[in-house]
Amino acid sequence: MKNILYTILISIFATACTKNEVRVISTLQMPVVESYLIAGGPISVKLSLPVSVNEDATNPTYIDGQTVVVYINNVPSTLKGIGNGIYQDTTKIVKEGNDYKLSFTYNNMPISAETIVPSKPIGFTGSATSIAIPQFGARFTPGMTFPSPVVYTWTNNDQSYYFLAAKCMESTLTSINTDTTENRPRFSRPPTQENTASLSFNSFSYYGLHHVYLYKANIEYAALYNSTGTSSLNITNPVTNIQNGFGIFTSFGVDSLILNVTK
C-alpha cells in the first residue's frame, strides 16, 4: 500500500465532511496521516509533516510524541509510538465490518478520520495457478513466445472498488528480465469498479511463488489513487478524508490466491 507526502499551497478550502465523504483542501502545516487498515492485520498509523514544493519528498519530517487514539466501534485504543512517525496496536486485529475512528490533537487542532472495514471479496478466482515466462534480456530471442495473461474475476454486484496486488514470496529472487534494475517484488493495479482484472507476463519481475491479493477498497482510497497515481507524493489540492489534516485513513477487505511464476 504507500508513503504519503504532500506539496501544499498557501490557501485553504475546508468543508464539513461526513463518513466516507471525500473533500479537497489545501493549506499549510497540517499533519499528514497515512493509515491502511487491512482485515486480519494490526492497527498502524504514520504521521508526518507536509512537504513543500522545494523540499525533498523522499525525506519527510515525521511526527512523534503524540497521543494517538483509534476508537474501535467506539471503544478507545491508544496506539504505541515506535518512532519514525509510526503508531501501532499489534494486540488488536482489524476486522471486517468494524468502525475505526482516528483521533489526536496537533498544534491545538483536533485531527480525526473514520473508516469502516469492507467485507472480504466474494468469488475470487483465477484462470491459472501458474504462468511460464521465458527469461529474457534487452532483446528477445527470435521465436520466443510469451504466455497469455492470467485473468482474475470476482463478484461485484454494487460497483464497489477493488484492486489486485501481487508479491513474490521467495527469499532468493531470480529476475525474469536480466537487463533491468527496476525489479518489483510487489506491485499493484489501479482500483476498478469492474469484476475482472488480469496480470500479464510483463507484470512480474521474479520467478517463484507469488501471493495475488484482491483488496476491496473504500471510495477515499480510489479517489486518492486516481488523483496521484500509484503513490501520493507531491500533489496539489490533495484529496483527503482527514479532518484538519492531509493524507488518508482507510481500510480494506482482502482475499488471496497463489500463482507460481516459472520458466
Residue frames as qw, qx, qy, qz and C-alpha x, y, z in Angstrom:
[[0.000, 0.866, 0.500, 0.000, 0.00, 0.00, 0.00],
 [0.208, 0.812, 0.322, 0.441, 2.02, 3.99, 0.42],
 [0.439, -0.314, -0.244, 0.806, 4.35, 6.77, 1.77],
 [0.111, 0.844, 0.479, 0.214, 2.09, 9.82, 1.79],
 [0.356, -0.382, -0.035, 0.852, 3.77, 13.23, 1.36],
 [0.277, 0.803, 0.521, 0.084, 2.10, 16.33, 0.03],
 [0.289, 0.147, 0.103, 0.941, 3.00, 19.60, -1.71],
 [0.087, -0.712, -0.615, 0.326, 0.90, 22.29, -0.01],
 [0.193, 0.569, 0.245, 0.761, -0.29, 25.62, -1.46],
 [0.089, -0.149, -0.458, 0.872, -0.84, 28.71, 0.69],
 [0.466, -0.191, -0.277, -0.818, -4.63, 28.60, 0.64],
 [0.198, 0.038, 0.885, -0.420, -7.44, 26.86, 2.43],
 [0.594, -0.069, -0.368, -0.712, -10.60, 25.18, 1.39],
 [0.066, 0.003, -0.947, 0.314, -12.34, 23.07, 4.01],
 [0.588, -0.244, -0.243, -0.732, -15.91, 21.87, 4.40],
 [0.661, -0.248, 0.562, -0.431, -17.80, 19.66, 6.82],
 [0.431, 0.319, -0.801, -0.266, -17.27, 16.01, 5.98],
 [0.848, -0.204, 0.220, -0.437, -19.48, 13.05, 6.79],
 [0.681, -0.265, 0.677, 0.085, -18.39, 9.40, 6.96],
 [0.656, 0.192, 0.627, 0.374, -16.77, 8.20, 3.70],
 [0.340, 0.925, 0.167, -0.024, -17.12, 11.69, 2.17],
 [0.697, -0.006, 0.137, 0.704, -14.03, 12.96, 0.36],
 [0.073, 0.976, 0.132, -0.160, -13.05, 16.62, 0.27],
 [0.683, 0.387, -0.006, 0.620, -10.26, 18.56, -1.41],
 [0.325, -0.934, -0.063, 0.131, -8.32, 21.04, 0.73],
 [0.674, 0.403, -0.149, 0.601, -5.05, 22.93, 0.54],
 [0.349, -0.918, 0.052, -0.179, -3.31, 24.64, 3.46],
 [0.376, 0.598, -0.593, 0.387, -0.03, 24.87, 5.38],
 [0.026, 0.359, -0.752, 0.552, 1.31, 23.00, 8.39],
 [0.833, -0.179, 0.129, -0.508, -1.29, 20.34, 8.90],
 [0.468, -0.353, 0.810, 0.025, -0.26, 16.78, 9.77],
 [0.597, 0.301, -0.582, -0.463, -0.17, 14.14, 7.06],
 [0.701, -0.182, 0.601, -0.338, -1.82, 10.85, 8.07],
 [0.510, 0.332, -0.716, -0.342, -1.06, 7.55, 6.39],
 [0.447, -0.136, 0.799, -0.379, -3.06, 4.54, 7.52],
 [0.618, 0.150, -0.581, -0.508, -4.18, 1.48, 5.58],
 [0.536, -0.218, 0.693, -0.429, -6.06, -0.94, 7.83],
 [0.518, 0.199, -0.732, -0.395, -6.23, -4.40, 6.31],
 [0.859, -0.286, 0.047, -0.423, -8.63, -7.00, 7.66],
 [0.972, -0.052, -0.158, 0.166, -6.57, -9.58, 9.55],
 [0.575, 0.357, -0.272, 0.684, -3.68, -7.18, 10.20],
 [0.390, -0.441, -0.456, 0.668, -2.69, -4.82, 13.05],
 [0.063, 0.962, 0.265, -0.003, -3.67, -1.18, 13.53],
 [0.602, -0.193, 0.121, 0.766, -0.95, 1.16, 12.28],
 [0.185, 0.957, 0.224, 0.012, -0.83, 4.90, 11.61],
 [0.624, -0.012, 0.053, 0.779, 2.04, 7.02, 10.29],
 [0.013, -0.957, -0.240, 0.163, 2.26, 10.79, 10.87],
 [0.583, 0.009, 0.165, 0.795, 4.47, 13.30, 9.09],
 [0.049, 0.687, 0.115, -0.716, 4.60, 16.96, 8.10],
 [0.647, 0.727, 0.218, -0.070, 3.66, 18.28, 4.64],
 [0.624, -0.140, 0.355, 0.682, 6.42, 18.63, 2.07],
 [0.215, 0.810, 0.040, -0.544, 6.71, 21.99, 0.31],
 [0.735, 0.672, -0.019, -0.085, 7.49, 22.46, -3.36],
 [0.345, 0.775, -0.504, 0.159, 11.24, 22.87, -2.84],
 [0.522, -0.511, 0.639, -0.242, 11.71, 20.11, -0.27],
 [0.234, 0.270, -0.916, -0.181, 12.85, 16.53, -0.78],
 [0.774, -0.163, -0.094, -0.605, 9.70, 14.40, -0.81],
 [0.823, 0.060, -0.562, 0.062, 11.76, 11.28, -0.05],
 [0.429, 0.045, -0.596, 0.678, 12.94, 12.68, 3.29],
 [0.361, -0.712, -0.354, -0.488, 9.82, 13.66, 5.28],
 [0.044, -0.356, 0.585, -0.727, 9.73, 15.06, 8.80],
 [0.487, -0.337, -0.800, -0.094, 7.93, 12.52, 10.98],
 [0.400, -0.571, 0.132, -0.705, 5.68, 13.47, 13.87],
 [0.567, -0.102, -0.776, 0.259, 6.48, 11.56, 17.06],
 [0.142, -0.048, -0.582, 0.799, 5.42, 12.02, 20.69],
 [0.454, -0.188, -0.175, -0.853, 1.68, 12.30, 20.02],
 [0.388, 0.082, 0.818, -0.417, -1.19, 10.63, 21.86],
 [0.412, 0.134, -0.586, -0.684, -2.95, 8.81, 19.03],
 [0.470, 0.090, 0.757, -0.445, -6.21, 7.01, 19.76],
 [0.344, -0.008, -0.710, -0.614, -8.25, 4.76, 17.50],
 [0.577, 0.008, 0.494, -0.650, -11.82, 4.03, 18.57],
 [0.161, 0.031, -0.934, -0.316, -12.87, 0.52, 17.55],
 [0.364, -0.537, -0.694, -0.311, -16.67, 0.51, 17.45],
 [0.285, -0.814, -0.018, -0.505, -16.42, 3.47, 19.89],
 [0.831, -0.524, -0.012, 0.185, -14.04, 1.63, 22.27],
 [0.141, 0.929, -0.341, 0.000, -10.76, 3.59, 22.59],
 [0.928, -0.085, 0.065, 0.358, -7.35, 2.06, 21.93],
 [0.080, -0.935, 0.270, 0.215, -4.24, 4.21, 22.48],
 [0.867, 0.441, -0.136, 0.187, -1.55, 3.42, 19.94],
 [0.692, -0.562, 0.174, 0.418, 2.10, 2.98, 20.87],
 [0.353, 0.895, -0.252, -0.107, 4.65, 5.22, 19.17],
 [0.915, -0.140, 0.230, 0.300, 7.61, 3.23, 17.84],
 [0.333, -0.538, 0.340, 0.695, 9.47, 6.03, 16.05],
 [0.138, -0.026, 0.636, 0.759, 9.62, 7.47, 12.53],
 [0.409, 0.030, -0.084, -0.908, 6.08, 8.73, 12.96],
 [0.541, -0.106, -0.775, -0.309, 4.62, 5.22, 13.35],
 [0.445, -0.216, 0.536, -0.684, 1.96, 4.41, 15.95],
 [0.512, 0.037, -0.807, -0.293, 0.68, 0.85, 16.36],
 [0.654, -0.256, 0.513, -0.493, -1.51, -1.51, 18.31],
 [0.392, 0.299, -0.833, -0.249, -0.40, -5.03, 17.39],
 [0.178, 0.023, 0.895, -0.408, -2.60, -6.65, 20.05],
 [0.537, 0.478, 0.458, -0.523, -5.81, -5.97, 18.11],
 [0.337, 0.079, 0.768, 0.539, -6.62, -7.39, 14.71],
 [0.325, 0.239, -0.151, -0.902, -8.53, -5.34, 12.16],
 [0.333, 0.266, 0.900, -0.091, -11.92, -6.96, 11.50],
 [0.024, -0.302, -0.632, -0.714, -14.36, -6.71, 8.62],
 [0.297, -0.685, -0.580, -0.325, -17.35, -4.52, 9.32],
 [0.481, -0.568, -0.364, 0.560, -15.76, -2.76, 12.30],
 [0.136, 0.941, 0.124, 0.285, -15.85, 1.01, 12.54],
 [0.685, -0.204, -0.140, 0.685, -12.48, 2.70, 13.25],
 [0.032, 0.973, 0.130, 0.190, -12.19, 6.36, 14.26],
 [0.649, 0.131, -0.208, 0.720, -8.81, 8.10, 14.45],
 [0.231, -0.939, -0.171, -0.188, -8.34, 10.92, 16.96],
 [0.655, -0.250, -0.173, 0.691, -5.39, 13.05, 18.11],
 [0.007, -0.979, -0.139, 0.152, -4.53, 16.71, 18.63],
 [0.681, 0.063, 0.157, 0.713, -1.80, 18.53, 16.73],
 [0.173, 0.176, 0.049, 0.968, -0.98, 22.23, 17.08],
 [0.223, 0.225, 0.525, -0.790, -4.07, 22.55, 19.27],
 [0.581, 0.194, -0.312, -0.727, -6.25, 21.30, 16.41],
 [0.721, -0.031, 0.646, -0.251, -8.34, 18.11, 16.71],
 [0.295, 0.380, -0.731, -0.484, -7.44, 15.68, 13.94],
 [0.639, 0.069, 0.676, -0.359, -9.90, 12.92, 13.09],
 [0.427, 0.272, -0.654, -0.562, -10.94, 10.43, 10.44],
 [0.697, -0.013, 0.580, -0.421, -13.16, 7.39, 10.16],
 [0.415, 0.302, -0.735, -0.444, -13.34, 4.20, 8.13],
 [0.840, -0.065, 0.382, -0.380, -15.48, 1.06, 8.10],
 [0.236, -0.367, 0.851, 0.292, -13.61, -2.08, 7.03],
 [0.668, 0.251, -0.352, -0.606, -15.13, -3.55, 3.84],
 [0.911, -0.092, 0.349, -0.201, -16.16, -7.18, 3.69],
 [0.458, -0.313, 0.741, 0.378, -13.91, -9.87, 2.21],
 [0.411, 0.358, -0.488, -0.682, -14.17, -10.14, -1.59],
 [0.771, 0.115, 0.543, -0.313, -16.52, -12.87, -2.79],
 [0.854, 0.446, 0.267, -0.024, -15.85, -15.40, -5.54],
 [0.035, 0.840, -0.477, -0.256, -12.19, -14.53, -6.14],
 [0.896, 0.074, 0.413, 0.146, -10.81, -16.93, -8.76],
 [0.009, -0.690, 0.501, 0.522, -8.01, -17.01, -11.34],
 [0.819, 0.450, -0.174, -0.311, -7.78, -18.56, -14.79],
 [0.783, 0.311, -0.482, 0.239, -4.50, -20.29, -13.87],
 [0.712, -0.697, 0.034, 0.083, -2.39, -21.20, -10.86],
 [0.620, -0.380, 0.354, 0.587, 0.92, -20.89, -12.74],
 [0.495, 0.860, -0.004, -0.128, 2.39, -18.89, -15.59],
 [0.808, -0.103, 0.284, 0.506, 5.52, -19.88, -17.56],
 [0.209, 0.967, -0.066, -0.129, 7.62, -16.88, -18.64],
 [0.848, 0.244, -0.055, 0.468, 10.88, -17.33, -20.58],
 [0.449, -0.682, 0.015, 0.577, 13.83, -15.42, -19.19],
 [0.537, 0.697, 0.242, 0.410, 14.82, -12.55, -21.45],
 [0.458, -0.339, -0.051, 0.820, 17.12, -9.55, -21.67],
 [0.114, 0.533, -0.038, -0.838, 17.10, -6.27, -23.55],
 [0.458, 0.303, -0.538, -0.639, 16.39, -8.16, -26.78],
 [0.856, 0.011, 0.366, -0.364, 14.00, -11.05, -27.21],
 [0.334, -0.239, 0.854, 0.320, 15.38, -14.27, -28.65],
 [0.463, 0.177, -0.492, -0.716, 13.88, -14.98, -32.10],
 [0.560, -0.135, -0.779, -0.246, 10.97, -17.38, -31.79],
 [0.089, -0.069, -0.734, 0.670, 10.46, -16.60, -28.11],
 [0.365, -0.510, -0.556, -0.545, 6.80, -16.79, -27.14],
 [0.067, -0.159, 0.551, -0.816, 5.05, -15.40, -24.10],
 [0.048, -0.370, -0.920, 0.121, 2.01, -16.67, -22.22],
 [0.214, -0.648, -0.439, -0.584, -1.49, -15.21, -22.15],
 [0.173, -0.445, 0.402, -0.781, -2.38, -13.07, -19.12],
 [0.212, -0.280, -0.894, 0.278, -3.82, -14.69, -16.01],
 [0.293, -0.455, -0.273, -0.795, -7.37, -13.39, -15.66],
 [0.118, -0.170, -0.786, 0.582, -8.88, -12.87, -12.22],
 [0.343, -0.463, -0.443, -0.687, -12.58, -12.46, -11.54],
 [0.080, -0.166, -0.746, 0.640, -14.78, -11.81, -8.50],
 [0.058, -0.702, -0.699, -0.125, -18.33, -10.89, -7.61],
 [0.140, -0.191, -0.140, 0.961, -19.11, -7.19, -7.73],
 [0.049, 0.610, 0.762, 0.213, -22.83, -6.52, -7.81],
 [0.143, -0.905, -0.344, 0.207, -22.73, -2.98, -6.42],
 [0.482, 0.754, -0.054, 0.443, -19.79, -1.39, -8.31],
 [0.608, -0.761, 0.116, 0.194, -17.54, -1.38, -5.25],
 [0.299, 0.829, -0.472, 0.008, -13.85, -0.58, -5.73],
 [0.940, -0.223, 0.210, 0.146, -11.33, -3.42, -5.94],
 [0.344, 0.808, -0.473, -0.072, -7.68, -3.71, -6.89],
 [0.977, 0.027, -0.137, 0.160, -5.17, -6.50, -7.47],
 [0.085, -0.841, 0.530, -0.076, -1.71, -6.67, -5.92],
 [0.968, 0.082, -0.220, 0.087, 0.94, -9.36, -6.07],
 [0.268, -0.818, 0.499, -0.103, 4.05, -10.14, -4.03],
 [0.716, 0.332, -0.609, 0.079, 6.88, -12.58, -4.69],
 [0.769, -0.594, 0.091, -0.216, 7.28, -14.83, -1.65],
 [0.900, 0.163, -0.221, 0.338, 10.75, -16.19, -2.44],
 [0.530, -0.780, 0.085, 0.321, 13.65, -15.36, -0.11],
 [0.419, -0.316, 0.521, 0.673, 16.12, -15.63, -3.01],
 [0.493, 0.715, 0.193, -0.457, 15.00, -13.57, -6.01],
 [0.498, -0.012, 0.657, 0.566, 15.67, -14.65, -9.60],
 [0.253, 0.544, -0.032, -0.799, 14.95, -11.94, -12.17],
 [0.700, 0.496, 0.514, -0.006, 12.90, -12.63, -15.27],
 [0.471, 0.859, -0.018, 0.197, 14.41, -9.72, -17.19],
 [0.814, -0.236, -0.059, 0.527, 18.17, -9.95, -16.81],
 [0.431, 0.285, 0.109, 0.849, 18.81, -6.42, -18.13],
 [0.223, -0.744, -0.205, -0.595, 16.70, -4.28, -15.85],
 [0.268, 0.064, -0.646, 0.712, 17.24, -2.83, -12.41],
 [0.420, -0.185, 0.068, -0.886, 13.59, -1.81, -12.00],
 [0.432, -0.159, -0.886, -0.064, 12.51, -5.05, -10.38],
 [0.462, -0.360, 0.185, -0.789, 9.50, -5.03, -8.09],
 [0.106, -0.016, -0.976, 0.192, 8.86, -7.86, -5.63],
 [0.132, 0.563, 0.728, -0.367, 5.45, -6.31, -5.01],
 [0.036, -0.028, -0.353, -0.935, 3.17, -4.38, -7.34],
 [0.290, 0.478, 0.689, -0.461, -0.47, -3.37, -7.63],
 [0.162, 0.412, 0.638, 0.630, -3.05, -2.47, -10.23],
 [0.175, -0.174, 0.056, -0.967, -5.29, 0.63, -10.26],
 [0.335, 0.248, 0.739, -0.529, -8.63, 0.38, -8.44],
 [0.221, -0.078, -0.680, -0.695, -11.57, -0.65, -10.59],
 [0.566, 0.058, 0.405, -0.716, -15.33, -0.94, -10.25],
 [0.698, 0.235, -0.545, -0.400, -15.35, -3.92, -12.62],
 [0.867, -0.320, 0.308, -0.229, -15.31, -7.59, -11.62],
 [0.936, 0.173, 0.120, 0.282, -12.21, -8.66, -13.51],
 [0.011, 0.908, -0.394, -0.143, -8.54, -7.77, -13.95],
 [0.958, 0.228, -0.070, 0.160, -5.55, -9.51, -15.50],
 [0.412, -0.756, 0.431, 0.271, -1.82, -9.89, -14.88],
 [0.785, 0.595, -0.174, -0.016, 0.33, -10.25, -17.99],
 [0.895, 0.005, -0.156, 0.418, 3.84, -11.70, -18.22],
 [0.402, 0.456, -0.171, 0.776, 5.48, -8.27, -18.02],
 [0.501, -0.763, -0.055, -0.404, 3.75, -7.58, -14.70],
 [0.886, -0.450, 0.023, 0.112, 6.19, -9.90, -12.95],
 [0.127, 0.865, -0.479, 0.076, 9.84, -9.28, -12.11],
 [0.182, -0.475, 0.844, -0.173, 10.77, -12.57, -10.42],
 [0.618, -0.016, -0.747, -0.243, 10.27, -16.28, -10.68],
 [0.147, 0.006, -0.846, 0.512, 8.69, -18.26, -7.86],
 [0.171, -0.598, -0.781, 0.059, 5.57, -18.35, -5.75],
 [0.036, -0.240, 0.007, -0.970, 3.51, -15.19, -5.58],
 [0.079, 0.529, 0.722, -0.439, 0.60, -14.18, -3.42],
 [0.019, -0.344, -0.434, -0.833, -2.02, -12.45, -5.56],
 [0.011, -0.381, -0.641, 0.666, -4.23, -10.27, -3.36],
 [0.066, -0.574, -0.524, -0.625, -7.64, -8.85, -4.14],
 [0.125, -0.224, -0.488, 0.834, -8.48, -5.85, -1.98],
 [0.048, -0.763, -0.584, -0.275, -11.95, -4.40, -1.58],
 [0.332, 0.014, -0.177, 0.927, -11.41, -0.68, -1.07],
 [0.020, 0.758, 0.495, -0.424, -13.33, 2.33, 0.18],
 [0.418, 0.842, 0.268, 0.212, -14.04, 5.36, -2.00],
 [0.200, -0.944, 0.208, 0.159, -11.38, 7.51, -0.32],
 [0.618, -0.333, 0.581, 0.412, -8.63, 5.15, -1.49],
 [0.566, 0.491, 0.551, 0.368, -9.89, 5.19, -5.08],
 [0.120, 0.981, 0.142, 0.054, -10.13, 8.99, -5.01],
 [0.394, -0.788, 0.382, 0.279, -6.57, 9.33, -3.68],
 [0.657, -0.058, 0.629, 0.412, -5.18, 6.82, -6.18],
 [0.480, 0.675, 0.479, 0.291, -6.92, 8.47, -9.13],
 [0.012, 1.000, 0.009, 0.000, -5.56, 11.87, -8.12],
 [0.278, -0.815, 0.497, 0.112, -1.97, 10.78, -7.57],
 [0.634, 0.446, -0.623, -0.104, -1.24, 7.52, -9.41],
 [0.816, -0.092, -0.560, 0.110, 0.49, 4.67, -7.60],
 [0.474, -0.227, -0.486, 0.698, 1.74, 6.90, -4.80],
 [0.101, -0.914, -0.389, -0.060, 0.68, 10.10, -3.14],
 [0.548, -0.314, 0.024, 0.775, 3.87, 12.11, -3.48],
 [0.144, -0.250, 0.193, 0.938, 3.81, 15.81, -4.30],
 [0.084, 0.567, 0.734, 0.364, 0.21, 16.54, -5.13],
 [0.057, -0.078, 0.067, -0.993, -1.55, 19.88, -5.37],
 [0.618, -0.143, 0.016, -0.773, -5.01, 20.28, -3.82],
 [0.145, 0.161, -0.976, 0.041, -4.74, 16.80, -2.30],
 [0.705, -0.316, -0.422, -0.474, -7.70, 14.53, -1.88],
 [0.142, 0.204, -0.801, 0.545, -8.07, 13.55, 1.78],
 [0.572, -0.536, -0.529, -0.325, -10.57, 12.19, 4.28],
 [0.518, -0.217, -0.506, 0.654, -8.70, 13.64, 7.30],
 [0.171, -0.926, -0.302, -0.147, -10.41, 16.39, 9.27],
 [0.223, -0.950, 0.212, 0.051, -7.93, 19.26, 9.78],
 [0.499, -0.498, 0.632, 0.322, -5.17, 17.33, 8.07],
 [0.541, 0.527, -0.493, -0.433, -3.97, 15.62, 4.92],
 [0.023, -0.291, 0.956, 0.001, -3.48, 12.01, 3.89],
 [0.693, -0.090, -0.502, -0.509, -5.73, 9.02, 4.25],
 [0.335, -0.182, 0.814, -0.439, -7.22, 6.80, 6.93],
 [0.732, 0.190, -0.308, -0.577, -8.81, 3.90, 5.12],
 [0.561, -0.229, 0.772, -0.191, -9.35, 0.14, 5.24],
 [0.498, 0.324, -0.651, -0.472, -9.64, -2.95, 3.07],
 [0.892, -0.073, 0.388, -0.220, -11.17, -6.38, 2.96],
 [0.193, 0.629, -0.703, -0.271, -8.85, -8.91, 1.32],
 [0.955, 0.024, 0.285, -0.082, -8.63, -12.36, -0.21],
 [0.008, -0.707, 0.642, 0.297, -5.64, -14.05, -1.83],
 [0.966, 0.246, 0.054, -0.064, -4.60, -16.78, -4.25],
 [0.558, -0.502, 0.522, 0.405, -1.25, -18.42, -5.10],
 [0.715, 0.690, -0.063, -0.087, 0.39, -18.04, -8.52],
 [0.739, -0.358, 0.396, 0.410, 3.62, -19.83, -9.44],
 [0.417, 0.853, -0.221, -0.224, 5.79, -17.99, -11.96],
 [0.820, -0.193, 0.469, 0.267, 8.06, -20.49, -13.75],
 [0.023, -0.532, 0.562, 0.633, 10.48, -20.54, -16.67]]
